[in-house]
């Protein structure tokens, strides 16, 4: 085991966390090399990065090694340069676009020709690395802002909080993708998947020119590709912000030229597919006024609220969290991506309909529908209600009939004396033993005595197994 990194909000907490880790290591029988241990550091060098409370920045020694590289003389040196800079691409806006001339040199069968474009790309990457910003550490209690952009050769994005970059991302488009008319849509979907570990089920604001997304949001006249994109978008809790024309500053300027908030049209999407509600505010209202757990919401919102029983709510509220106005079920879960949004009683039928009845939902069975809902939603006795809902689905009753006989009862095979019933099984392959080079094990068992024989084998052929058995 290597690289155990422990972070804590305070020195006192850090000592407590160290004690917990040491206890776990001791219980597992593991030891530490004291020469490689560093404690109570406010700055850490790790994997070519410098991590501190200010954020994540590049290692000057690594960057100096890159900036001192001479122009490549062959394709192999181009690959080496891209490999070294690729590790830092999250610091470089539009990295893929900048590197496009260098990628062309790596194509199969391409002749090496160090053109002026390649030299400009080479120099720009080195210059950009020396100006790389400090990436902010994410704050999971605040909203994430996602800026996306698309060009003829690549797509890019930047994840922000408080007008400070958390990470940049980009990639080149393949030959088919360059023919897409909706490359902006592709950029948004790719960026959401790229950064989904940051925001999980929480709202994320996507700032882009959303004209290309109109068909995805109204659900009309969708091509098969756009249906797939619409399904992908429905997995996220997105709030769209439109910044038309020159107001929509592209992602590669965001780290050094943050833009003030501009008035724009907003489209609110429900946290879970397209619930039959008009806005996120209405969803919050339904949670707050829910007859079952609305009192938990109001208690978490204001513990001094006289309309709730503080004694009861104090105990129950430990299983819930109120984040950005939304109530999440948090029992047994600590990671952001594992929190499940609470579905108020007035919307449960709608959410089950969305996850089961609609054509794109697929009319899955009881268990699959439950598991799909369970990943993102919570309400009391949800397994029971989902099973009942799917069991009474009219379409499923008509078309999902069983065309096979029911399975018969299991009949155990009883042996009356030794060697009456002998079974054989094969396990492997395993790494070859030395010097015999055995890779498989034949397991032979007598059902009466439970006696087991293990025979090593080099091959798993029928002839080899038969020779070992007889």
C-alpha positions as CSV (number, residue, x, y, z in Angstrom):
1,X,0.0,0.0,0.0
2,X,1.2,3.5,-0.8
3,X,0.2,7.2,-0.6
4,X,-2.2,7.6,2.3
5,X,-3.2,11.3,2.3
6,X,-5.2,12.7,5.3
7,X,-6.8,16.1,5.1
8,X,-8.6,17.8,8.1
9,X,-10.3,21.1,8.7
10,X,-8.3,21.8,11.8
11,X,-5.2,20.6,13.7
12,X,-7.3,19.0,16.4
13,X,-9.3,17.1,13.9
14,X,-6.1,16.1,12.1
15,X,-4.8,14.4,15.3
16,X,-8.0,12.6,15.6
17,X,-7.9,11.5,12.0
18,X,-4.3,10.3,12.3
19,X,-5.3,8.2,15.3
20,X,-8.1,6.5,13.4
21,X,-5.8,5.7,10.4
22,X,-3.1,4.4,12.7
23,X,-5.6,2.2,14.4
24,X,-6.8,0.8,11.1
25,X,-3.2,0.1,9.9
26,X,-2.3,-1.6,13.2
27,X,-5.4,-3.8,13.1
28,X,-4.5,-4.8,9.5
29,X,-0.9,-5.6,10.5
30,X,0.6,-2.9,8.2
31,X,3.6,-0.8,9.1
32,X,4.8,2.6,7.8
33,X,8.2,3.7,6.6
34,X,9.0,6.7,8.9
35,X,11.4,8.2,6.4
36,X,8.6,8.5,3.9
37,X,6.0,9.9,6.4
38,X,5.2,13.6,6.6
39,X,2.9,15.0,9.2
40,X,1.0,18.3,9.8
41,X,2.0,19.8,6.5
42,X,0.2,22.9,5.1
43,X,1.4,22.1,1.6
44,X,1.9,18.8,-0.2
45,X,3.7,17.7,-3.3
46,X,1.9,14.8,-4.9
47,X,1.9,13.3,-8.4
48,X,3.5,16.4,-9.9
49,X,1.1,18.8,-8.2
50,X,1.3,21.2,-5.3
51,X,-1.7,20.9,-3.0
52,X,-2.5,23.4,-0.3
53,X,-5.4,25.2,1.3
54,X,-5.2,27.8,-1.5
55,X,-5.9,25.1,-4.1
56,X,-4.0,22.9,-6.6
57,X,-1.1,24.3,-8.6
58,X,1.6,22.9,-10.9
59,X,5.1,21.8,-9.7
60,X,7.6,24.4,-11.0
61,X,10.3,21.7,-11.4
62,X,8.1,19.7,-13.7
63,X,7.0,22.8,-15.7
64,X,10.6,23.9,-16.0
65,X,11.5,20.5,-17.5
66,X,8.7,20.9,-20.1
67,X,9.6,24.5,-21.0
68,X,13.2,23.6,-21.6
69,X,12.3,20.9,-24.1
70,X,13.5,21.5,-27.6
71,X,11.2,21.2,-30.6
72,X,10.6,17.5,-31.5
73,X,12.5,15.9,-34.3
74,X,10.3,12.9,-34.8
75,X,6.8,11.5,-34.0
76,X,8.2,9.7,-30.9
77,X,9.4,13.0,-29.4
78,X,6.0,14.6,-30.2
79,X,4.3,11.8,-28.2
80,X,6.7,12.3,-25.3
81,X,5.9,16.0,-25.2
82,X,2.1,15.4,-25.3
83,X,2.4,12.8,-22.6
84,X,4.2,15.2,-20.3
85,X,1.8,18.1,-20.9
86,X,-1.3,16.0,-20.9
87,X,-0.9,15.4,-17.2
88,X,-1.4,19.2,-16.7
89,X,-4.2,19.7,-19.2
90,X,-6.7,20.4,-16.5
91,X,-4.8,23.7,-16.0
92,X,-4.9,24.6,-19.7
93,X,-8.1,26.0,-21.3
94,X,-8.8,24.5,-24.8
95,X,-5.8,22.2,-24.5
96,X,-7.1,19.8,-27.2
97,X,-7.7,22.7,-29.7
98,X,-4.2,24.0,-29.1
99,X,-2.6,20.6,-29.5
100,X,-4.5,19.8,-32.7
101,X,-1.5,20.3,-35.1
102,X,0.6,18.1,-32.8
103,X,-2.1,15.4,-32.8
104,X,-2.0,15.4,-36.6
105,X,1.6,14.4,-36.5
106,X,0.7,11.3,-34.4
107,X,-1.8,9.9,-36.9
108,X,-1.0,6.5,-38.3
109,X,1.0,6.8,-41.5
110,X,1.5,10.6,-41.1
111,X,4.9,11.9,-42.2
112,X,6.8,14.0,-39.7
113,X,6.7,17.6,-40.9
114,X,7.4,20.3,-38.2
115,X,5.3,23.1,-39.6
116,X,4.8,26.6,-38.4
117,X,1.4,25.6,-36.9
118,X,3.1,22.8,-35.0
119,X,5.8,25.2,-33.6
120,X,3.1,27.7,-32.6
121,X,1.2,25.0,-30.8
122,X,4.4,23.8,-29.1
123,X,5.3,27.3,-27.9
124,X,1.7,28.1,-26.8
125,X,1.4,25.0,-24.6
126,X,4.7,25.8,-22.9
127,X,3.8,29.5,-22.4
128,X,0.3,28.6,-21.1
129,X,1.8,26.2,-18.5
130,X,4.0,28.9,-17.1
131,X,0.9,31.0,-16.6
132,X,-1.3,28.2,-15.2
133,X,-3.8,29.3,-12.6
134,X,-4.2,27.9,-9.2
135,X,-7.2,25.6,-9.3
136,X,-9.7,26.1,-6.5
137,X,-10.6,23.2,-4.2
138,X,-14.3,22.4,-4.6
139,X,-16.8,23.5,-2.0
140,X,-19.6,21.0,-2.0
141,X,-22.0,23.3,-0.1
142,X,-22.0,25.8,-3.0
143,X,-23.3,25.6,-6.5
144,X,-21.1,24.6,-9.4
145,X,-21.0,26.6,-12.7
146,X,-20.1,24.8,-15.9
147,X,-19.0,26.7,-19.0
148,X,-18.8,24.8,-22.2
149,X,-17.6,25.6,-25.7
150,X,-17.3,23.8,-29.1
151,X,-15.2,24.5,-32.2
152,X,-14.7,22.7,-35.4
153,X,-12.0,20.5,-34.1
154,X,-12.7,20.1,-30.3
155,X,-14.9,20.7,-27.3
156,X,-13.9,22.3,-24.0
157,X,-15.3,23.1,-20.6
158,X,-14.4,24.7,-17.3
159,X,-15.9,24.0,-13.9
160,X,-16.1,27.0,-11.6
161,X,-17.2,28.2,-8.2
162,X,-17.2,31.9,-7.3
163,X,-15.7,32.8,-10.7
164,X,-12.6,30.7,-9.9
165,X,-11.7,27.6,-11.9
166,X,-11.8,24.2,-10.4
167,X,-10.7,22.3,-13.5
168,X,-10.5,22.7,-17.3
169,X,-11.2,19.9,-19.7
170,X,-11.1,19.4,-23.5
171,X,-10.8,16.9,-26.2
172,X,-10.6,16.7,-29.9
173,X,-13.5,15.6,-32.1
174,X,-13.3,12.5,-34.2
175,X,-14.1,12.5,-37.9
176,X,-17.8,11.7,-37.3
177,X,-18.3,14.2,-34.5
178,X,-16.9,17.0,-36.6
179,X,-19.9,16.6,-38.9
180,X,-22.4,17.1,-36.0
181,X,-24.5,20.2,-36.3
182,X,-25.1,20.2,-32.6
183,X,-21.6,20.2,-31.3
184,X,-22.6,22.5,-28.5
185,X,-24.9,19.8,-27.2
186,X,-22.1,17.2,-27.4
187,X,-19.9,19.6,-25.4
188,X,-22.4,20.0,-22.6
189,X,-23.1,16.3,-22.3
190,X,-19.4,15.4,-22.4
191,X,-18.6,18.0,-19.8
192,X,-21.4,16.9,-17.4
193,X,-20.1,13.3,-17.6
194,X,-16.5,14.5,-17.1
195,X,-17.3,16.5,-14.0
196,X,-20.2,14.5,-12.5
197,X,-18.1,13.3,-9.6
198,X,-18.1,16.9,-8.3
199,X,-21.7,17.8,-8.2
200,X,-23.5,14.4,-8.1
201,X,-27.3,15.0,-7.6
202,X,-26.8,18.6,-6.7
203,X,-27.9,21.5,-9.0
204,X,-25.3,22.6,-11.6
205,X,-25.6,25.7,-13.6
206,X,-24.6,25.3,-17.3
207,X,-23.7,28.6,-19.0
208,X,-23.8,28.2,-22.7
209,X,-25.7,29.3,-25.8
210,X,-28.6,26.9,-25.3
211,X,-30.2,27.5,-28.7
212,X,-28.9,24.1,-29.8
213,X,-30.5,22.5,-26.7
214,X,-34.0,23.7,-27.3
215,X,-35.1,20.4,-29.0
216,X,-33.7,18.4,-26.1
217,X,-35.6,20.4,-23.5
218,X,-39.0,20.4,-25.3
219,X,-38.8,16.7,-26.3
220,X,-40.3,17.2,-29.8
221,X,-39.1,15.8,-33.1
222,X,-36.0,14.2,-31.6
223,X,-33.6,12.1,-33.7
224,X,-32.2,8.9,-32.2
225,X,-29.0,10.6,-31.3
226,X,-30.8,13.5,-29.6
227,X,-33.0,11.0,-27.7
228,X,-29.8,9.5,-26.3
229,X,-28.6,12.9,-25.4
230,X,-31.9,13.8,-23.7
231,X,-31.7,10.7,-21.6
232,X,-28.2,11.6,-20.6
233,X,-29.2,15.1,-19.7
234,X,-32.1,13.9,-17.6
235,X,-29.6,12.2,-15.2
236,X,-28.4,15.6,-14.0
237,X,-30.1,18.5,-12.0
238,X,-29.4,21.2,-14.5
239,X,-30.2,24.9,-14.5
240,X,-29.5,26.4,-17.9
241,X,-28.4,30.0,-18.3
242,X,-28.3,31.6,-21.7
243,X,-25.7,34.2,-22.5
244,X,-26.3,35.2,-26.1
245,X,-23.8,36.6,-28.5
246,X,-20.7,38.3,-27.2
247,X,-21.9,38.0,-23.6
248,X,-21.2,34.3,-23.8
249,X,-17.4,34.4,-23.2
250,X,-15.8,31.1,-24.2
251,X,-14.3,28.8,-21.7
252,X,-10.7,29.5,-22.5
253,X,-10.9,33.0,-21.0
254,X,-12.7,32.2,-17.8
255,X,-9.7,31.7,-15.5
256,X,-8.1,35.1,-16.2
257,X,-11.1,37.1,-17.3
258,X,-14.1,36.3,-15.2
259,X,-17.3,37.8,-16.5
260,X,-19.9,39.5,-14.3
261,X,-23.3,37.8,-14.1
262,X,-25.4,38.8,-17.1
263,X,-29.1,38.7,-17.3
264,X,-30.3,35.8,-19.4
265,X,-33.1,33.4,-19.8
266,X,-33.1,30.4,-17.4
267,X,-34.5,27.0,-17.8
268,X,-35.0,24.9,-14.6
269,X,-34.9,21.1,-14.9
270,X,-36.1,18.8,-12.1
271,X,-33.5,16.8,-10.3
272,X,-34.8,13.5,-11.6
273,X,-35.8,13.4,-15.3
274,X,-38.7,15.7,-16.2
275,X,-41.0,15.7,-13.1
276,X,-44.4,17.4,-13.6
277,X,-43.4,20.5,-11.8
278,X,-42.7,23.9,-13.2
279,X,-39.5,24.8,-11.4
280,X,-37.0,23.9,-8.8
281,X,-38.7,26.3,-6.5
282,X,-41.9,24.4,-6.7
283,X,-40.1,21.2,-5.9
284,X,-38.7,22.8,-2.8
285,X,-42.2,24.0,-1.9
286,X,-43.6,20.5,-2.2
287,X,-40.8,19.2,0.1
288,X,-41.4,21.9,2.7
289,X,-45.2,21.3,2.7
290,X,-45.0,17.5,2.5
291,X,-47.3,16.0,5.2
292,X,-44.9,13.1,5.9
293,X,-41.5,14.8,6.3
294,X,-42.2,18.4,5.7
295,X,-41.6,19.0,9.4
296,X,-38.0,17.7,9.0
297,X,-37.4,20.1,6.2
298,X,-38.7,23.1,8.2
299,X,-36.7,22.0,11.3
300,X,-33.4,21.8,9.3
301,X,-34.3,25.1,7.7
302,X,-35.0,26.8,11.0
303,X,-34.5,24.7,14.3
304,X,-36.4,27.4,16.2
305,X,-39.6,27.0,14.1
306,X,-42.4,26.7,16.6
307,X,-44.6,24.8,14.2
308,X,-42.6,21.6,14.5
309,X,-41.8,19.2,17.4
310,X,-38.2,19.9,18.1
311,X,-37.7,16.7,20.2
312,X,-38.9,14.4,17.4
313,X,-37.3,16.4,14.6
314,X,-33.9,16.5,16.2
315,X,-33.7,12.7,16.2
316,X,-35.1,12.2,12.7
317,X,-33.2,15.0,11.1
318,X,-29.9,13.2,11.6
319,X,-30.7,11.1,8.6
320,X,-31.3,14.1,6.3
321,X,-29.4,17.0,4.9
322,X,-30.6,20.3,3.5
323,X,-28.3,21.4,0.7
324,X,-29.0,24.4,-1.5
325,X,-32.7,24.3,-0.5
326,X,-33.2,20.6,-1.3
327,X,-33.8,17.9,1.2
328,X,-31.6,14.8,0.8
329,X,-31.6,11.5,2.6
330,X,-28.2,10.9,4.0
331,X,-28.4,7.9,6.3
332,X,-25.5,5.4,5.9
333,X,-24.0,7.7,3.2
334,X,-21.3,10.4,3.4
335,X,-20.2,11.0,-0.2
336,X,-21.9,13.6,-2.2
337,X,-22.7,11.3,-5.1
338,X,-24.5,8.9,-2.7
339,X,-27.0,11.4,-1.3
340,X,-30.6,10.8,-2.5
341,X,-33.1,13.5,-3.0
342,X,-36.3,13.2,-1.0
343,X,-39.5,12.8,-3.1
344,X,-42.6,14.4,-1.5
345,X,-45.8,12.4,-1.5
346,X,-47.4,14.7,-4.1
347,X,-44.8,13.8,-6.7
348,X,-44.2,10.1,-6.0
349,X,-46.7,8.8,-8.6
350,X,-45.1,11.2,-11.2
351,X,-41.6,10.0,-10.5
352,X,-42.6,6.3,-10.7
353,X,-44.4,7.1,-14.0
354,X,-41.3,8.8,-15.3
355,X,-39.0,5.9,-14.4
356,X,-41.4,3.1,-15.5
357,X,-44.2,4.1,-17.9
358,X,-42.7,6.4,-20.4
359,X,-41.4,4.8,-23.7
360,X,-37.8,5.8,-22.9
361,X,-38.1,4.2,-19.4
362,X,-38.6,0.8,-20.9
363,X,-41.3,-0.6,-18.6
364,X,-38.7,-2.4,-16.6
365,X,-39.6,-5.0,-13.9
366,X,-40.2,-4.3,-10.3
367,X,-36.6,-4.9,-9.1
368,X,-34.9,-3.0,-11.9
369,X,-37.3,0.0,-11.6
370,X,-36.7,0.1,-7.8
371,X,-32.9,-0.1,-8.2
372,X,-33.0,2.7,-10.8
373,X,-35.0,4.9,-8.6
374,X,-33.0,4.0,-5.5
375,X,-29.8,5.4,-6.9
376,X,-31.1,9.0,-6.8
377,X,-34.4,9.1,-4.9
378,X,-35.8,8.4,-1.5
379,X,-39.2,8.2,0.2
380,X,-40.4,6.0,3.0
381,X,-41.3,2.4,2.0
382,X,-40.3,3.1,-1.6
383,X,-39.6,-0.6,-2.4
384,X,-43.2,-1.5,-1.4
385,X,-44.8,1.3,-3.3
386,X,-42.6,0.8,-6.4
387,X,-43.4,-3.0,-6.4
388,X,-47.1,-2.2,-6.1
389,X,-47.0,0.4,-8.9
390,X,-45.2,-1.9,-11.3
391,X,-47.4,-4.9,-10.4
392,X,-50.5,-2.9,-11.3
393,X,-49.1,-1.5,-14.6
394,X,-51.7,-2.2,-17.2
395,X,-49.3,-2.4,-20.1
396,X,-47.0,-4.8,-18.2
397,X,-50.0,-7.0,-17.4
398,X,-50.9,-7.2,-21.1
399,X,-47.6,-7.6,-22.8
400,X,-45.1,-9.0,-20.2
401,X,-46.9,-12.3,-19.8
402,X,-44.9,-15.4,-18.9
403,X,-44.7,-17.9,-21.8
404,X,-42.8,-20.6,-20.0
405,X,-43.9,-23.1,-17.3
406,X,-43.1,-22.1,-13.7
407,X,-39.9,-23.5,-12.3
408,X,-40.3,-26.8,-10.5
409,X,-39.4,-27.4,-6.9
410,X,-35.7,-28.1,-6.1
411,X,-35.2,-31.8,-5.4
412,X,-32.0,-32.5,-3.4
413,X,-29.8,-35.4,-4.6
414,X,-29.2,-37.7,-1.6
415,X,-26.3,-40.2,-1.6
416,X,-26.7,-43.4,0.4
417,X,-23.1,-44.6,0.4
418,X,-19.6,-43.4,-0.5
419,X,-18.8,-42.9,-4.2
420,X,-22.4,-43.2,-5.2
421,X,-22.4,-39.6,-6.5
422,X,-19.2,-37.9,-7.4
423,X,-19.0,-34.4,-8.9
424,X,-16.2,-32.7,-10.7
425,X,-15.5,-29.1,-11.3
426,X,-12.6,-27.0,-12.7
427,X,-11.2,-23.8,-11.3
428,X,-8.7,-21.5,-12.9
429,X,-6.7,-20.4,-14.8
430,X,-4.3,-19.2,-12.2
431,X,-0.7,-17.9,-12.7
432,X,1.5,-20.9,-13.7
433,X,3.2,-22.6,-10.8
434,X,6.9,-23.4,-10.9
435,X,8.4,-25.6,-12.0
436,X,5.4,-27.8,-13.0
437,X,3.5,-24.9,-14.8
438,X,0.1,-25.9,-13.4
439,X,-2.6,-23.4,-14.2
440,X,-5.9,-25.2,-13.3
441,X,-7.3,-27.3,-10.4
442,X,-9.7,-30.2,-10.8
443,X,-12.0,-30.4,-7.8
444,X,-13.5,-33.9,-7.2
445,X,-16.0,-34.3,-4.4
446,X,-17.9,-37.3,-3.0
447,X,-21.4,-36.2,-1.9
448,X,-21.8,-38.8,0.8
449,X,-18.5,-38.3,2.8
450,X,-17.9,-34.7,1.5
451,X,-14.3,-35.9,0.8
452,X,-12.6,-33.6,-1.7
453,X,-9.6,-34.2,-3.9
454,X,-7.7,-31.4,-5.6
455,X,-5.6,-32.3,-8.7
456,X,-3.4,-29.7,-10.4
457,X,-3.6,-29.6,-14.2
458,X,-1.6,-27.8,-16.9
459,X,-4.5,-27.7,-19.4
460,X,-8.3,-27.6,-19.2
461,X,-8.9,-29.9,-22.1
462,X,-11.3,-32.9,-21.8
463,X,-8.5,-35.4,-22.4
464,X,-6.3,-33.9,-19.6
465,X,-9.3,-33.9,-17.1
466,X,-10.3,-37.4,-18.0
467,X,-6.7,-38.7,-17.5
468,X,-6.6,-37.0,-14.1
469,X,-10.0,-38.4,-13.1
470,X,-9.5,-42.0,-14.2
